[in-house]
Each structure stands twice: as C-alpha cells, then as structure tokens.
C-alpha cells in the first residue's frame, strides 16, 4: 500500500494552530508526484432524519518550501469533481496552482455526487444533444426520480458543510478557497456558513451567493455590452459593423421563426438543423469558453441575418456535440440536483410542478421594462426556473449559512468577455468585503486564470499571495488579451476563378479550419461544403482532405500547431483544387503568411 501518512504530522504540509485537532483522515500515496489520497465519510443528512453516508474522495499535494497555509481548490458546474478537474499530478494544472499559491498545501476533493464521491449518473440527461429547455426539464425530472429521495441532500449548503468536514478531518483551522465559476458561489457559501475558518478567498469568474438568477436576468442585461467590448478596437470589422446589434436582432427574429437548414455531419451525411432564439443565446454564451466559436460567430451571425444560415447552423451543431460530456467530467444529474435545490424560484419549494408555470408567467409579467435586456420575455427560458419547473417538490430556496461574511482578504477576478458570469457579478461581490480587490482582464472569457495567456491574472494572484501587491482596490490588466484565433471575416458564398480570389478563399478556409481544430470535441469534422478535417492522435496536427469552406474550392494537406498566440500560429503545406479554384500548392508559415504557386503564378499574402 505504500507509506501511510497523517497529513497534520508532516512538516512540509500544514501549519497547525496551537491546540488544533489532529487530522482524522488517513492519506496514502495515490498518484505520481507526491499526491496523497483519502476519504472523508460524511452523513447524507446532517439532521440525522435520513440514514446514509457519502464518502468524499480527497486529494492533497503538500506544500514545497516554507509552508504558508492550505488552499482548497473548488471546481465549477455544479457537477465537476474538484479532484478530477484540478488533477494535481505533474502537469499544467499543478504547475499553475503551485505558481499562483506558493507555499500552500493544495487540497481538492470531489463534491458529493461528483467524480469519486458517489457519482450521480443519469444517462438520458447526460447524453442528450439538445438545447430545448422543455426536453431538458423533462429529462431532469426523470433524473430526479432516478436519484430518489436522496436528491434533496445536494444543495450548495450541503457542499459547503462537506468542505468544512474535509477541513476538520485534515486538522486545519483556517483555509484559503480558490473557486472557479460555480466554485466561487460554493466558496462564498462556505464563508457564510463557516466564517471563522476562512483565511482568504480567490474568486475566478464570480457567481454571487444569491445567483444564478432564475431567469438569467444579469446575463441578458450585460450581454450586449460584453459583445460590444469583445469587438472593440475593430477586431470584428471584417465580419460585421455591429456584432452586438446583430445578435440582438437575430435572436429576437428567430425565436418566432427558427432558422432551418442542412449541414454535413461528422459521418459525412446531410443533417437537418433547426435553431431558435433560445438555442442561439445558449450557444453564444459558450463562446466565452470556446475560442474557435468566438472567432467564427460574428461572421456567422451576420451571414444568418442576410439569409445565409449554413455557417451558423454548423457552429450550433458543433457546439451541441461539444457539450456532451461524461458524468465524470461534469455530472448533469448533480448539476440539476444542486441548481433545483438552490434556485430562488418564483414559487414556494412545496409547490407542485403542475402549478409552477403560472408562477413563472406571473413573475415575468411583473418584471420592469429592460429587465431582460434587449430581448423578449422568451429569453428567460435560458434560466434555471424553466429547467427546474418539472423537478419534484421540494424545489428551490435551500438556505445558505447565516453569515456574516468574514473580513478577510479577497480577490474577485473576471474576464471582459465573460458572458455567463459577467463583470458586474465580480463588482457586486468585491464590494461586500472591506479587504476585497477586483481584477478585470479585458478580452478573456470564462475561467480567467486558465484562459489568460497574458499571465496578468496569474501574476496578480501570486503577488497578492506573497504580500507584495500594492494595487488599487479595483484594477484592470494593462492591455487587452486578443483572441487566440483572429476573428474571421465574412463567409464567402462563391469565389472568382483567379489566383488572387483563390488565395483569399484558401486563407479563409485555413483560418476557419484552425478555429474548428481548436474547438473540436472529436477526431473528424466536416467542411461547410464537404471534405473533412482529421485530428492526429497527438492533438497538435490536423489533416485536411478536400476540405471546403467556399463552394468549388477544396484544400488538402497537413497543418500543425506552431506557437500559442494570440494569434495562434500554424505551419504546413496544402494542395488547392476545385471547380472554382486555380489549382496549385501553398505553404503556411508560422509567421502567418501563406505563399506558393497557383496556376503557375507565384502568390503570397497574410491570412
């Protein structure tokens, strides 16, 4: 079994306060690089009325160097197990956490219902490929019946109390909490329920304790400005003059008259696609985590407004497929159980599902003008109220801890392109803490400290931890982080058969293929008009086989990742052919230039 270890006795581990209880968890080596694992058993129901226990899987990486304290890493969702998500074995995640939190012992455990802690798995809900709230609500209700009466014990308050049980079992008096997305809400819930045990908070992509809003009002209100800021500096000008306005116009238009069309599925067969406003907004929000989608969406949205829906429908299909995750990655069943327990819904928790639609209608009718931003009342369907409408009673209003919040050091971090947890969230939370600081990273989307290629946010956290940060209460990174992929220009529907037009069409095809490669969830994707993109097992190279973005122009060859951007650079060599193309061979340089011969003529240009 290897060396047994009680962590509180390890000199390089935790600094125990005088009189502090000794650790009650036995940790044993479980992974490479010194990671230790153990289990903390907690009651299913802390009132004792319902019998049963849950074993919480805990992973610990002792500090190197002079110990500073203990940092709990809290993943998002809800539904992500923190131990699995943060993966403390040697690699990128571990290096990043140790860089940001020097001298801290790192602790990550899977919340009840996730990962290795009594995973909730509801296959029909987990595997569905749809963004129809009606379908998802029905599947969520079926999942609730699969879970059974235990479903009421997965609220954020339960997760916060479990966090304290792990803290106590490790024999640590005060902990820091680094939460990402929903993990920020859970961290705040812990601070409300167990304020005396909080040393400090780092909140990345902030969800205030009272959110999510049942109708996602904050998301809808902030979306136009977030999109407008994303395109600042003219980076979207080749695609559209007004990305934000295009989104609002298209969303309201297609809710009543959905977009319909045909795309080519990964299996090479034609596939009919329908998308309404609700589905469109859900897809668009995913752009803050999906750089390839973010790069293509402005041009695809503008094309759809002009009657050319094919590029946008293909993006929608790709986004739906990318959202099919295993329950180990993110348990949709646990996500439903937690959100449907926590939500501040417009009904009493005991209200039967059959009576909730009336409560929703009444609440929507009472909203003031502008509450849903520039969208119609239909947009409220992206919120949790509609998703949890069929969840068995009780549903909603599970209380968090009584508070008050502790007066401790806090950083609230948000990305300027965060659509699901907009900057206004972070501002509101930072103002609740006298020692709070706010950092905004322009241009970055959700989960800032893992998406910020500038290093600004990671350095900010590290200097704050080391006590050398002397910055104003509210700060912004000095320069905007540009997209990893350049924003695509307009989607051409045809190309003139000249060397210049062919070179331009190939440039657009390559950029679109690079964005597709960056986001692909599988091994094969299809071109807008045929051909395929195949990802190598290494993940750093993809092959194009008669890949076509423009009718009559096909590209074949191998393209490799060359350097992380922004913009990300590539290299390779491709052959060009097709009825609307001037045939030839082109070389892609990692400088962002493409050159070669088309129809016997030398051509060169940036793409």
Secondary structure, 3 states (H helix, E strand, C coil): CCCEECHHHCCCCCCCCCCCCCCCCCEEECCHHHCEEEEEEEECCCCCCCCCEEEEEEEEECCCCCCCEEEEEECCCCCCCHHHHHCCCCCHHHHHHHHHCCCEEEEEECCCCECCECCCCCHHHHHCCCCCHHHHHHHHHHHHHHHHHHHHHCCHHHHHHHHHHHHHHHCCCCEEEEEECHHHHHHHHHHHHCHHHEEEEEEECCCCCCCCCCCCHHHHHHHHHHHHHHCHHHCCCCCCCCHHHHHHHHHHHHHHCCEEEEEECCCCCEEEEEECHHHHHHHHHHHHCCHHHHHHHHHHHHHHHCCCCHHHHHHHHHHHHHCCCCCCCCCHHHHHHHHHHHCCCCCCCCCCHHHHHHHHHHHHHCCCCCCCCCCCHHHHHHCHHHHCCCCCCCCCCCCCCCCCCCCCEEEEEEECCCCCCCHHHHHHHHCCCCCEEEEEECCCCCCHHHHCCCCHHHHHHHHHHCCCCCCCCEEECCCCCCCCCCCCCCCCCCCCCCHHHHHHHHHHHHHHHHHHHHHCCCCEEECCCCCEEEECCCCCEEEEEEEEEECCEEEEEEEEEEECCCCCEEEEEEEEECCCCCCEEEEECCCCEEEEEECCEEEEEEC
